[in-house]
Amino acid sequence: LLAPVYASLDEIGVSLRVILILAMAAQVGVTCWRGWFLMRRRIAC
């Protein structure tokens, strides 16, 4: 009787993990882009 509940909880866990990974990747991407932008601006000056 609890098997469907556990299955849905597992799916929620997987989707939460994917969201967390995407959020981390976005944070890293923004940080890298900002650093590259600042570096390019410093070289241009």
N, CA and C of each residue as an Amber inpcrd file, in Angstrom:
protein
   135
   0.8300000  -1.2080000   0.0000000   0.0000000   0.0000000   0.0000000
   0.8650000   1.2590000   0.0000000   2.0450000   1.1830000   0.6290000
   2.9180000   2.3570000   0.6960000   3.8460000   2.4790000  -0.5140000
   3.8580000   1.4530000  -1.3690000   4.7830000   1.4730000  -2.5090000
   4.5770000   2.6940000  -3.4170000   3.3290000   3.0400000  -3.8010000
   3.1500000   4.2330000  -4.6560000   3.6340000   5.5150000  -3.9790000
   3.4420000   5.6040000  -2.6630000   3.8980000   6.7960000  -1.9350000
   5.4150000   6.8960000  -1.9900000   6.0890000   5.7630000  -1.7690000
   7.5520000   5.7660000  -1.8300000   8.0370000   6.1000000  -3.2370000
   7.3300000   5.5950000  -4.2530000   7.7180000   5.8750000  -5.6360000
   7.6010000   7.3710000  -5.9280000   6.5050000   7.9870000  -5.4780000
   6.3280000   9.4150000  -5.7310000   7.3620000  10.2280000  -4.9440000
   7.6790000   9.7960000  -3.7240000   8.7060000  10.4810000  -2.9340000
  10.0570000  10.3900000  -3.6310000  10.3480000   9.2330000  -4.2300000
  11.6130000   9.0580000  -4.9420000  11.6660000   9.9930000  -6.1500000
  10.5380000  10.1080000  -6.8670000  10.4980000  11.0110000  -8.0210000
  10.7080000  12.4560000  -7.5800000  10.0810000  12.8330000  -6.4610000
  10.2490000  14.1930000  -5.9340000  11.7170000  14.4280000  -5.5710000
  12.3500000  13.4220000  -4.9530000  13.7530000  13.5460000  -4.5820000
  14.6390000  13.7340000  -5.8040000  14.3540000  12.9700000  -6.8670000
  15.1580000  13.0730000  -8.0900000  14.9830000  14.4550000  -8.7120000
  13.7400000  14.9430000  -8.7820000  13.5040000  16.2560000  -9.3870000
  14.1390000  17.3600000  -8.5470000  14.0950000  17.2130000  -7.2130000
  14.7370000  18.2030000  -6.3440000  16.2410000  18.2180000  -6.5750000
  16.8220000  17.0230000  -6.7660000  18.2630000  16.9460000  -7.0150000
  18.5990000  17.6230000  -8.3390000  17.7690000  17.4030000  -9.3650000
  18.0050000  18.0220000 -10.6720000  17.9120000  19.5430000 -10.5590000
  16.8990000  20.0200000  -9.8150000  16.7370000  21.4680000  -9.6270000
  17.9540000  22.0470000  -8.9060000  18.4410000  21.3170000  -7.8860000
  19.5980000  21.7810000  -7.1250000  20.8320000  21.8620000  -8.0240000
  21.0290000  20.8290000  -8.8630000  22.1840000  20.8070000  -9.7730000
  22.0810000  21.9580000 -10.7740000  20.8670000  22.1990000 -11.2970000
  20.6820000  23.2920000 -12.2530000  20.9510000  24.6400000 -11.5940000
  20.4990000  24.7990000 -10.3450000  20.7240000  26.0580000  -9.6330000
  22.2130000  26.2870000  -9.4080000  22.9270000  25.2230000  -9.0350000
  24.3730000  25.3430000  -8.8210000  25.0770000  25.6860000 -10.1240000
  24.6690000  25.0380000 -11.2210000  25.2850000  25.3030000 -12.5220000
  25.0320000  26.7490000 -12.9450000  23.8240000  27.2480000 -12.6960000
  23.5050000  28.6310000 -13.0480000  24.3540000  29.5970000 -12.2250000
  24.5340000  29.2830000 -10.9380000  25.3410000  30.1470000 -10.0710000
  26.7890000  30.1880000 -10.5640000  27.3340000  29.0170000 -10.9020000
  28.7120000  28.9530000 -11.4010000  28.8260000  29.7110000 -12.7210000
  27.8270000  29.5430000 -13.5990000  27.8510000  30.2210000 -14.8900000
  27.8310000  31.7330000 -14.7330000  26.9800000  32.2230000 -13.8340000
  26.8900000  33.6670000 -13.6000000  28.2040000  34.1850000 -13.0310000
  28.7980000  33.4370000 -12.1060000  30.0600000  33.8610000 -11.5000000
  31.1670000  33.9200000 -12.5520000  31.2450000  32.8810000 -13.3990000
  32.2770000  32.8510000 -14.4460000  32.0630000  33.9870000 -15.4390000
  30.7950000  34.2180000 -15.8300000  30.5070000  35.2700000 -16.7970000
  30.8710000  36.6340000 -16.2320000  30.5470000  36.8490000 -14.9430000
  30.8500000  38.1300000 -14.3040000  32.3600000  38.3390000 -14.2370000
  33.0980000  37.2770000 -13.8640000  34.5480000  37.3820000 -13.7840000
  35.1630000  37.6800000 -15.1440000  34.6550000  37.0070000 -16.2030000
  35.1720000  37.2310000 -17.5510000  34.8640000  38.6510000 -18.0080000
  33.6510000  39.1230000 -17.6830000  33.2490000  40.4730000 -18.0720000
  34.1320000  41.5150000 -17.3940000  34.3760000  41.3420000 -16.0810000
  35.2180000  42.2850000 -15.3440000  36.6460000  42.2510000 -15.8700000
  37.1480000  41.0480000 -16.1840000  38.5080000  40.9090000 -16.6800000
  38.6360000  41.6020000 -18.0370000  37.6440000  41.4140000 -18.9110000
  37.6890000  42.0260000 -20.2260000  37.6380000  43.5490000 -20.1140000
  36.8140000  44.0430000 -19.1610000  36.7030000  45.4860000 -18.9770000
  38.0150000  46.0600000 -18.4450000  38.6750000  45.2890000 -17.5680000
  39.9460000  45.7450000 -17.0050000  41.0090000  45.8090000 -18.1030000
  40.9940000  44.8250000 -19.0110000  41.9700000  44.8150000 -20.1050000
  41.6910000  45.9880000 -21.0520000  40.4080000  46.2840000 -21.2770000
  40.0380000  47.3560000 -22.2060000  40.4710000  48.7220000 -21.6740000
  40.4600000  48.8860000 -20.3590000  40.7920000  50.2000000 -19.7920000
  42.2560000  50.5110000 -19.9690000
